[in-house]
């Protein structure tokens, strides 16, 4: 194979064969790009930039260090369907495979552009494709990586952006079902579901909704579950149902409200309170029938005080109003 430089002479880029690979070199003799006809492969090494004005189409597997949009937007789009019944081409962004011994896989990060001065940062959006006719829209799926033989599956984190260094609030995380179209179509479902256990006897994954951790003496973040508001007129607001899962053949699951007696509970908008505790709540003395069905004035007084305390506790929690 000819290994001479072309064109000859000083200055300007040069071309030469390195084995079967054609290389383009800069003035310093560093490779700008190379073409391997055997593998039908064009390589732009790290440190070089491939600039494409307009639309560029790639077929097969492509490897890039960085992809930067040269104008106001950067679009990476799967190939359009070639027939009326075939699917569009997929777009896959995957981190590199880790080393065969102990290397972790490469990360994949999608980040909106940084804002300047007082402008907001760019949106990072993962949106399923638009359906046509009666077809459903494409799913938007963010899935943690599959664990090894005994390893846990990868975590999926959806985190609001960090607040400004001085006093800026952290960014909100919004998970919303899609809006229904015109007419009477329902809005899309939002589902938070723990992972499926394995086929043997493994437990299903937990689904947890946790408010943000406070710093210093700050208050922890609230957790709110609210049904959808009605659309006006005579529409009805949605219900909220909290229930344990059904058991196929084993023991039914339970529902716990407050994991300890120090946890506060409130209903109907009252300020939550801890569990009520008092000696009056102990077991009543043995009962024997007396005048008017009561065996003693002392026992009647005890029962009266207990009923009054139950009333107070129910009012404190908001279950009783305490008046008409």
C-alpha atoms as a printed R data frame, in Angstrom:
    type eleno elety resid chain resno       x       y      z
1   ATOM     1    CA   UNK     A     1   0.000   0.000  0.000
2   ATOM     2    CA   UNK     A     2   1.286   3.493 -0.900
3   ATOM     3    CA   UNK     A     3   2.283   5.359  2.308
4   ATOM     4    CA   UNK     A     4   3.404   8.608  0.703
5   ATOM     5    CA   UNK     A     5   1.815  11.967  1.617
6   ATOM     6    CA   UNK     A     6  -0.542  13.695 -0.822
7   ATOM     7    CA   UNK     A     7  -0.285  16.404 -1.927
8   ATOM     8    CA   UNK     A     8   3.451  16.753 -1.580
9   ATOM     9    CA   UNK     A     9   5.092  19.931 -0.270
10  ATOM    10    CA   UNK     A    10   4.803  21.963  2.911
11  ATOM    11    CA   UNK     A    11   1.608  23.331  4.493
12  ATOM    12    CA   UNK     A    12  -2.043  22.355  4.262
13  ATOM    13    CA   UNK     A    13  -3.688  19.056  5.161
14  ATOM    14    CA   UNK     A    14  -2.138  15.828  3.909
15  ATOM    15    CA   UNK     A    15  -3.536  12.416  3.071
16  ATOM    16    CA   UNK     A    16  -1.799   9.072  3.378
17  ATOM    17    CA   UNK     A    17  -2.567   5.397  3.752
18  ATOM    18    CA   UNK     A    18  -1.833   3.734  7.085
19  ATOM    19    CA   UNK     A    19  -2.136   0.117  6.094
20  ATOM    20    CA   UNK     A    20  -5.524  -0.068  4.410
21  ATOM    21    CA   UNK     A    21  -6.854   3.042  6.192
22  ATOM    22    CA   UNK     A    22  -6.816   6.456  4.510
23  ATOM    23    CA   UNK     A    23  -5.894   9.206  6.996
24  ATOM    24    CA   UNK     A    24  -6.274  12.984  6.725
25  ATOM    25    CA   UNK     A    25  -3.533  14.776  8.721
26  ATOM    26    CA   UNK     A    26  -3.165  18.373  9.889
27  ATOM    27    CA   UNK     A    27   0.036  20.456  9.760
28  ATOM    28    CA   UNK     A    28   1.263  18.804 12.966
29  ATOM    29    CA   UNK     A    29   0.789  15.311 11.528
30  ATOM    30    CA   UNK     A    30  -2.240  14.553 13.751
31  ATOM    31    CA   UNK     A    31  -5.174  12.613 12.314
32  ATOM    32    CA   UNK     A    32  -8.227  14.767 11.471
33  ATOM    33    CA   UNK     A    33 -10.286  11.808 10.283
34  ATOM    34    CA   UNK     A    34  -9.747   8.365  8.788
35  ATOM    35    CA   UNK     A    35 -11.601   6.130  6.342
36  ATOM    36    CA   UNK     A    36 -11.439   2.331  6.672
37  ATOM    37    CA   UNK     A    37 -12.827   0.759  3.462
38  ATOM    38    CA   UNK     A    38 -12.698  -2.733  4.941
39  ATOM    39    CA   UNK     A    39 -15.109  -1.928  7.769
40  ATOM    40    CA   UNK     A    40 -16.814   0.846  5.772
41  ATOM    41    CA   UNK     A    41 -16.025   3.141  8.694
42  ATOM    42    CA   UNK     A    42 -15.393   6.899  8.932
43  ATOM    43    CA   UNK     A    43 -13.666   7.854 12.205
44  ATOM    44    CA   UNK     A    44 -13.321  11.398 13.584
45  ATOM    45    CA   UNK     A    45 -10.952  11.042 16.578
46  ATOM    46    CA   UNK     A    46 -11.190  12.888 19.880
47  ATOM    47    CA   UNK     A    47 -10.003  16.458 19.428
48  ATOM    48    CA   UNK     A    48 -11.505  16.760 15.956
49  ATOM    49    CA   UNK     A    49 -14.935  18.147 15.085
50  ATOM    50    CA   UNK     A    50 -17.310  16.943 12.393
51  ATOM    51    CA   UNK     A    51 -19.453  19.925 11.341
52  ATOM    52    CA   UNK     A    52 -22.601  19.225  9.319
53  ATOM    53    CA   UNK     A    53 -24.795  22.053  8.028
54  ATOM    54    CA   UNK     A    54 -28.383  20.921  7.549
55  ATOM    55    CA   UNK     A    55 -29.584  17.343  7.979
56  ATOM    56    CA   UNK     A    56 -27.196  14.410  8.204
57  ATOM    57    CA   UNK     A    57 -28.412  10.820  7.889
58  ATOM    58    CA   UNK     A    58 -26.546   7.910  9.505
59  ATOM    59    CA   UNK     A    59 -27.289   4.226  9.072
60  ATOM    60    CA   UNK     A    60 -26.031   1.531 11.397
61  ATOM    61    CA   UNK     A    61 -24.112   2.092 14.634
62  ATOM    62    CA   UNK     A    62 -22.489   5.495 15.177
63  ATOM    63    CA   UNK     A    63 -20.087   6.506 17.953
64  ATOM    64    CA   UNK     A    64 -19.647  10.157 18.981
65  ATOM    65    CA   UNK     A    65 -17.738  11.883 21.781
66  ATOM    66    CA   UNK     A    66 -19.986  14.967 21.708
67  ATOM    67    CA   UNK     A    67 -22.909  16.149 19.569
68  ATOM    68    CA   UNK     A    68 -23.511  19.901 19.513
69  ATOM    69    CA   UNK     A    69 -26.280  21.691 17.655
70  ATOM    70    CA   UNK     A    70 -24.958  24.388 15.345
71  ATOM    71    CA   UNK     A    71 -28.179  26.417 15.227
72  ATOM    72    CA   UNK     A    72 -31.150  26.972 17.550
73  ATOM    73    CA   UNK     A    73 -31.976  23.274 17.839
74  ATOM    74    CA   UNK     A    74 -30.499  19.808 17.604
75  ATOM    75    CA   UNK     A    75 -32.751  16.955 16.493
76  ATOM    76    CA   UNK     A    76 -31.872  13.249 16.516
77  ATOM    77    CA   UNK     A    77 -34.676  11.409 14.746
78  ATOM    78    CA   UNK     A    78 -35.200   7.769 13.842
79  ATOM    79    CA   UNK     A    79 -35.639   6.934 10.179
80  ATOM    80    CA   UNK     A    80 -39.156   7.397  8.811
81  ATOM    81    CA   UNK     A    81 -41.100   4.242  7.948
82  ATOM    82    CA   UNK     A    82 -40.341   2.982  4.457
83  ATOM    83    CA   UNK     A    83 -43.770   1.374  3.882
84  ATOM    84    CA   UNK     A    84 -47.315   2.202  4.936
85  ATOM    85    CA   UNK     A    85 -47.324  -0.571  7.567
86  ATOM    86    CA   UNK     A    86 -43.744  -0.583  8.863
87  ATOM    87    CA   UNK     A    87 -42.613   1.088 12.057
88  ATOM    88    CA   UNK     A    88 -40.397   4.151 12.259
89  ATOM    89    CA   UNK     A    89 -36.752   3.669 13.158
90  ATOM    90    CA   UNK     A    90 -35.785   3.631 16.826
91  ATOM    91    CA   UNK     A    91 -33.337   6.052 18.416
92  ATOM    92    CA   UNK     A    92 -31.216   4.470 21.138
93  ATOM    93    CA   UNK     A    93 -28.850   6.407 23.397
94  ATOM    94    CA   UNK     A    94 -26.886   3.947 25.517
95  ATOM    95    CA   UNK     A    95 -23.961   4.257 27.901
96  ATOM    96    CA   UNK     A    96 -20.904   2.185 27.062
97  ATOM    97    CA   UNK     A    97 -20.496  -1.352 28.395
98  ATOM    98    CA   UNK     A    98 -18.266  -1.541 31.483
99  ATOM    99    CA   UNK     A    99 -15.070  -3.572 31.642
100 ATOM   100    CA   UNK     A   100 -15.388  -7.348 31.778
101 ATOM   101    CA   UNK     A   101 -13.959  -7.576 35.320
102 ATOM   102    CA   UNK     A   102 -15.366  -4.746 37.432
103 ATOM   103    CA   UNK     A   103 -15.914  -1.622 35.302
104 ATOM   104    CA   UNK     A   104 -19.256   0.131 35.630
105 ATOM   105    CA   UNK     A   105 -21.302   0.936 32.549
106 ATOM   106    CA   UNK     A   106 -21.130   4.417 31.093
107 ATOM   107    CA   UNK     A   107 -23.675   6.998 32.223
108 ATOM   108    CA   UNK     A   108 -26.270   8.562 29.917
109 ATOM   109    CA   UNK     A   109 -27.156  12.140 30.764
110 ATOM   110    CA   UNK     A   110 -29.739  14.387 29.082
111 ATOM   111    CA   UNK     A   111 -29.388  17.942 30.341
112 ATOM   112    CA   UNK     A   112 -31.114  21.128 29.282
113 ATOM   113    CA   UNK     A   113 -28.820  23.969 28.279
114 ATOM   114    CA   UNK     A   114 -27.666  26.466 30.913
115 ATOM   115    CA   UNK     A   115 -29.491  29.799 30.973
116 ATOM   116    CA   UNK     A   116 -27.586  33.076 30.871
117 ATOM   117    CA   UNK     A   117 -28.034  35.970 33.315
118 ATOM   118    CA   UNK     A   118 -31.680  35.786 34.449
119 ATOM   119    CA   UNK     A   119 -32.895  33.386 31.785
120 ATOM   120    CA   UNK     A   120 -34.186  29.913 32.650
121 ATOM   121    CA   UNK     A   121 -32.204  26.833 31.723
122 ATOM   122    CA   UNK     A   122 -33.364  24.770 28.767
123 ATOM   123    CA   UNK     A   123 -35.982  22.058 29.171
124 ATOM   124    CA   UNK     A   124 -34.908  18.398 29.089
125 ATOM   125    CA   UNK     A   125 -37.879  16.500 27.700
126 ATOM   126    CA   UNK     A   126 -38.551  12.814 26.970
127 ATOM   127    CA   UNK     A   127 -41.803  12.593 24.997
128 ATOM   128    CA   UNK     A   128 -43.409   9.617 23.294
129 ATOM   129    CA   UNK     A   129 -44.330   9.972 19.627
130 ATOM   130    CA   UNK     A   130 -47.710  11.331 18.520
131 ATOM   131    CA   UNK     A   131 -50.306   8.687 17.645
132 ATOM   132    CA   UNK     A   132 -52.268   8.849 14.400
133 ATOM   133    CA   UNK     A   133 -56.012   8.260 14.028
134 ATOM   134    CA   UNK     A   134 -57.067   5.897 16.824
135 ATOM   135    CA   UNK     A   135 -53.493   4.895 17.614
136 ATOM   136    CA   UNK     A   136 -52.133   5.601 21.098
137 ATOM   137    CA   UNK     A   137 -49.254   7.975 21.587
138 ATOM   138    CA   UNK     A   138 -45.858   6.403 22.046
139 ATOM   139    CA   UNK     A   139 -44.781   5.571 25.576
140 ATOM   140    CA   UNK     A   140 -42.186   7.692 27.339
141 ATOM   141    CA   UNK     A   141 -40.164   5.201 29.342
142 ATOM   142    CA   UNK     A   142 -37.297   5.802 31.755
143 ATOM   143    CA   UNK     A   143 -36.064   2.460 33.078
144 ATOM   144    CA   UNK     A   144 -33.159   1.551 35.341
145 ATOM   145    CA   UNK     A   145 -30.648  -0.929 33.981
146 ATOM   146    CA   UNK     A   146 -31.109  -4.679 34.494
147 ATOM   147    CA   UNK     A   147 -29.126  -6.004 37.457
148 ATOM   148    CA   UNK     A   148 -26.606  -8.812 37.194
149 ATOM   149    CA   UNK     A   149 -27.316 -12.357 38.364
150 ATOM   150    CA   UNK     A   150 -27.636 -11.283 42.011
151 ATOM   151    CA   UNK     A   151 -27.351  -7.493 41.599
152 ATOM   152    CA   UNK     A   152 -30.148  -5.005 42.139
153 ATOM   153    CA   UNK     A   153 -31.703  -3.245 39.172
154 ATOM   154    CA   UNK     A   154 -30.529   0.279 38.429
155 ATOM   155    CA   UNK     A   155 -32.156   3.194 40.217
156 ATOM   156    CA   UNK     A   156 -34.244   5.710 38.278
157 ATOM   157    CA   UNK     A   157 -33.979   9.191 39.745
158 ATOM   158    CA   UNK     A   158 -36.254  12.044 38.718
159 ATOM   159    CA   UNK     A   159 -34.964  15.080 40.574
160 ATOM   160    CA   UNK     A   160 -35.818  18.745 40.377
161 ATOM   161    CA   UNK     A   161 -32.906  21.068 39.669
162 ATOM   162    CA   UNK     A   162 -30.795  22.482 42.505
163 ATOM   163    CA   UNK     A   163 -31.857  25.945 43.632
164 ATOM   164    CA   UNK     A   164 -29.654  28.997 43.175
165 ATOM   165    CA   UNK     A   165 -26.662  29.484 45.464
166 ATOM   166    CA   UNK     A   166 -28.270  32.345 47.392
167 ATOM   167    CA   UNK     A   167 -31.969  31.771 47.947
168 ATOM   168    CA   UNK     A   168 -33.426  30.135 44.840
169 ATOM   169    CA   UNK     A   169 -35.936  27.345 45.435
170 ATOM   170    CA   UNK     A   170 -35.210  23.880 44.111
171 ATOM   171    CA   UNK     A   171 -36.954  22.912 40.881
172 ATOM   172    CA   UNK     A   172 -40.296  21.132 41.035
173 ATOM   173    CA   UNK     A   173 -40.832  17.600 39.721
174 ATOM   174    CA   UNK     A   174 -44.167  17.226 37.934
175 ATOM   175    CA   UNK     A   175 -45.573  13.881 36.810
176 ATOM   176    CA   UNK     A   176 -48.870  14.435 35.029
177 ATOM   177    CA   UNK     A   177 -51.107  12.237 32.948
178 ATOM   178    CA   UNK     A   178 -51.738  13.467 29.433
179 ATOM   179    CA   UNK     A   179 -54.677  15.782 28.825
180 ATOM   180    CA   UNK     A   180 -57.718  14.279 27.138
181 ATOM   181    CA   UNK     A   181 -58.516  15.546 23.648
182 ATOM   182    CA   UNK     A   182 -61.632  17.558 22.824
183 ATOM   183    CA   UNK     A   183 -64.988  16.038 23.625
184 ATOM   184    CA   UNK     A   184 -65.442  13.637 26.538
185 ATOM   185    CA   UNK     A   185 -62.109  11.784 26.493
186 ATOM   186    CA   UNK     A   186 -60.537  11.165 29.896
187 ATOM   187    CA   UNK     A   187 -57.134  12.434 30.965
188 ATOM   188    CA   UNK     A   188 -54.255   9.979 31.111
189 ATOM   189    CA   UNK     A   189 -53.570   7.802 34.151
190 ATOM   190    CA   UNK     A   190 -50.601   8.452 36.448
191 ATOM   191    CA   UNK     A   191 -49.395   5.263 38.115
192 ATOM   192    CA   UNK     A   192 -46.657   4.775 40.733
193 ATOM   193    CA   UNK     A   193 -45.951   1.064 40.964
194 ATOM   194    CA   UNK     A   194 -43.229  -0.920 42.696
195 ATOM   195    CA   UNK     A   195 -41.301  -3.426 40.613
196 ATOM   196    CA   UNK     A   196 -42.630  -6.942 40.046
197 ATOM   197    CA   UNK     A   197 -41.074  -9.626 42.239
198 ATOM   198    CA   UNK     A   198 -39.368 -12.605 40.584
199 ATOM   199    CA   UNK     A   199 -41.294 -15.734 39.685
200 ATOM   200    CA   UNK     A   200 -40.295 -17.552 42.900
201 ATOM   201    CA   UNK     A   201 -41.266 -15.954 46.210
202 ATOM   202    CA   UNK     A   202 -39.573 -12.552 46.014
203 ATOM   203    CA   UNK     A   203 -41.408  -9.511 47.356
204 ATOM   204    CA   UNK     A   204 -42.621  -6.799 45.031
205 ATOM   205    CA   UNK     A   205 -40.745  -3.518 45.084
206 ATOM   206    CA   UNK     A   206 -41.912  -0.743 47.395
207 ATOM   207    CA   UNK     A   207 -43.521   2.406 46.009
208 ATOM   208    CA   UNK     A   208 -42.591   5.363 48.185
209 ATOM   209    CA   UNK     A   209 -43.651   9.005 48.121
210 ATOM   210    CA   UNK     A   210 -41.345  11.028 50.389
211 ATOM   211    CA   UNK     A   211 -41.146  14.757 51.003
212 ATOM   212    CA   UNK     A   212 -37.785  16.476 50.688
213 ATOM   213    CA   UNK     A   213 -35.323  16.472 53.593
214 ATOM   214    CA   UNK     A   214 -35.054  19.808 55.399
215 ATOM   215    CA   UNK     A   215 -31.738  21.458 56.205
216 ATOM   216    CA   UNK     A   216 -30.918  22.897 59.627
217 ATOM   217    CA   UNK     A   217 -34.123  23.948 61.387
218 ATOM   218    CA   UNK     A   218 -36.193  24.008 58.209
219 ATOM   219    CA   UNK     A   219 -39.447  22.092 57.769
220 ATOM   220    CA   UNK     A   220 -39.405  18.928 55.695
221 ATOM   221    CA   UNK     A   221 -41.234  18.950 52.382
222 ATOM   222    CA   UNK     A   222 -44.942  18.140 52.346
223 ATOM   223    CA   UNK     A   223 -46.383  15.111 50.559
224 ATOM   224    CA   UNK     A   224 -49.749  15.793 48.985
225 ATOM   225    CA   UNK     A   225 -52.165  13.383 47.275
226 ATOM   226    CA   UNK     A   226 -55.102  15.267 45.772
227 ATOM   227    CA   UNK     A   227 -57.807  14.087 43.436
228 ATOM   228    CA   UNK     A   228 -58.509  16.018 40.274
229 ATOM   229    CA   UNK     A   229 -60.804  19.037 40.458
230 ATOM   230    CA   UNK     A   230 -64.043  19.051 38.489
231 ATOM   231    CA   UNK     A   231 -64.144  20.941 35.238
232 ATOM   232    CA   UNK     A   232 -66.883  23.287 36.430
233 ATOM   233    CA   UNK     A   233 -70.636  23.177 36.014
234 ATOM   234    CA   UNK     A   234 -72.066  20.058 37.669
235 ATOM   235    CA   UNK     A   235 -68.871  18.017 37.346
236 ATOM   236    CA   UNK     A   236 -67.717  15.904 40.280
237 ATOM   237    CA   UNK     A   237 -64.184  16.049 41.699
238 ATOM   238    CA   UNK     A   238 -62.258  12.778 41.655
239 ATOM   239    CA   UNK     A   239 -62.020  10.422 44.640
240 ATOM   240    CA   UNK     A   240 -58.835   9.404 46.474
241 ATOM   241    CA   UNK     A   241 -58.582   5.708 47.328
242 ATOM   242    CA   UNK     A   242 -55.871   4.309 49.595
243 ATOM   243    CA   UNK     A   243 -56.029   0.545 49.896
244 ATOM   244    CA   UNK     A   244 -53.805  -2.451 50.461
245 ATOM   245    CA   UNK     A   245 -53.198  -4.944 47.680
246 ATOM   246    CA   UNK     A   246 -55.437  -7.982 47.323
247 ATOM   247    CA   UNK     A   247 -54.000 -11.368 48.271
248 ATOM   248    CA   UNK     A   248 -54.465 -14.127 45.709
249 ATOM   249    CA   UNK     A   249 -54.582 -16.863 48.355
250 ATOM   250    CA   UNK     A   250 -52.537 -15.683 51.350
251 ATOM   251    CA   UNK     A   251 -53.156 -13.038 54.004
252 ATOM   252    CA   UNK     A   252 -54.655  -9.728 52.971
253 ATOM   253    CA   UNK     A   253 -52.465  -6.649 53.361
254 ATOM   254    CA   UNK     A   254 -53.241  -3.913 55.882
255 ATOM   255    CA   UNK     A   255 -53.315  -0.127 55.924
256 ATOM   256    CA   UNK     A   256 -51.288   1.826 58.503
257 ATOM   257    CA   UNK     A   257 -51.900   5.519 59.164
258 ATOM   258    CA   UNK     A   258 -49.113   6.867 61.366
259 ATOM   259    CA   UNK     A   259 -46.174   4.545 62.067
260 ATOM   260    CA   UNK     A   260 -45.902   5.513 65.785
261 ATOM   261    CA   UNK     A   261 -48.000   7.109 68.534
262 ATOM   262    CA   UNK     A   262 -45.939  10.287 68.180
263 ATOM   263    CA   UNK     A   263 -47.031  10.765 64.559
264 ATOM   264    CA   UNK     A   264 -49.720  13.402 64.156
265 ATOM   265    CA   UNK     A   265 -53.030  12.762 62.374
266 ATOM   266    CA   UNK     A   266 -55.736  15.217 61.396
267 ATOM   267    CA   UNK     A   267 -58.937  15.118 59.339
268 ATOM   268    CA   UNK     A   268 -61.009  17.778 57.558
269 ATOM   269    CA   UNK     A   269 -58.335  20.454 57.655
270 ATOM   270    CA   UNK     A   270 -57.657  20.539 61.413
271 ATOM   271    CA   UNK     A   271 -54.106  20.734 62.754
272 ATOM   272    CA   UNK     A   272 -52.806  17.156 63.169
273 ATOM   273    CA   UNK     A   273 -52.333  15.870 66.752
274 ATOM   274    CA   UNK     A   274 -50.531  12.923 68.344
275 ATOM   275    CA   UNK     A   275 -52.395   9.901 69.695
276 ATOM   276    CA   UNK     A   276 -54.550  10.709 72.726
277 ATOM   277    CA   UNK     A   277 -53.517   8.843 75.916
278 ATOM   278    CA   UNK     A   278 -55.074   8.981 79.415
279 ATOM   279    CA   UNK     A   279 -55.668   6.678 82.392
280 ATOM   280    CA   UNK     A   280 -59.415   6.936 81.729
281 ATOM   281    CA   UNK     A   281 -58.872   4.907 78.566
282 ATOM   282    CA   UNK     A   282 -58.042   1.780 80.584
283 ATOM   283    CA   UNK     A   283 -60.445  -1.115 80.903
284 ATOM   284    CA   UNK     A   284 -63.639  -0.392 82.883
285 ATOM   285    CA   UNK     A   285 -64.295  -2.189 86.171
286 ATOM   286    CA   UNK     A   286 -66.489  -5.283 86.137
287 ATOM   287    CA   UNK     A   287 -70.099  -4.283 85.714
288 ATOM   288    CA   UNK     A   288 -73.081  -5.422 87.772
289 ATOM   289    CA   UNK     A   289 -76.618  -4.153 87.259
290 ATOM   290    CA   UNK     A   290 -77.834  -1.566 89.771
291 ATOM   291    CA   UNK     A   291 -80.472   1.157 89.899
292 ATOM   292    CA   UNK     A   292 -81.354   2.435 86.432
293 ATOM   293    CA   UNK     A   293 -78.981  -0.162 84.986
294 ATOM   294    CA   UNK     A   294 -75.932   1.280 86.809
295 ATOM   295    CA   UNK     A   295 -74.113  -0.395 89.670
296 ATOM   296    CA   UNK     A   296 -72.499   2.701 91.174
297 ATOM   297    CA   UNK     A   297 -72.155   6.443 90.864
298 ATOM   298    CA   UNK     A   298 -68.375   6.011 90.560
299 ATOM   299    CA   UNK     A   299 -68.651   3.702 87.547
300 ATOM   300    CA   UNK     A   300 -71.145   6.035 85.892
301 ATOM   301    CA   UNK     A   301 -68.756   8.952 86.430
302 ATOM   302    CA   UNK     A   302 -65.906   6.945 84.912
303 ATOM   303    CA   UNK     A   303 -67.990   6.099 81.854
304 ATOM   304    CA   UNK     A   304 -69.114   9.733 81.530
305 ATOM   305    CA   UNK     A   305 -65.531  10.999 81.668
306 ATOM   306    CA   UNK     A   306 -64.440   8.414 79.090
307 ATOM   307    CA   UNK     A   307 -67.199   9.403 76.654
308 ATOM   308    CA   UNK     A   308 -66.264  13.064 77.078
309 ATOM   309    CA   UNK     A   309 -62.627  12.238 76.361
310 ATOM   310    CA   UNK     A   310 -63.542  10.227 73.243
311 ATOM   311    CA   UNK     A   311 -65.542  13.223 72.035
312 ATOM   312    CA   UNK     A   312 -62.585  15.542 72.620
313 ATOM   313    CA   UNK     A   313 -60.188  13.215 70.797
314 ATOM   314    CA   UNK     A   314 -62.494  12.921 67.793
315 ATOM   315    CA   UNK     A   315 -62.896  16.708 67.645
316 ATOM   316    CA   UNK     A   316 -59.114  17.203 67.935
317 ATOM   317    CA   UNK     A   317 -58.534  14.889 64.955
318 ATOM   318    CA   UNK     A   318 -61.296  16.525 62.952
319 ATOM   319    CA   UNK     A   319 -63.574  13.469 62.772
320 ATOM   320    CA   UNK     A   320 -66.183  15.249 64.933
321 ATOM   321    CA   UNK     A   321 -66.959  18.936 64.406
322 ATOM   322    CA   UNK     A   322 -68.118  19.346 68.022
323 ATOM   323    CA   UNK     A   323 -71.170  21.410 67.127
324 ATOM   324    CA   UNK     A   324 -74.108  21.579 64.722
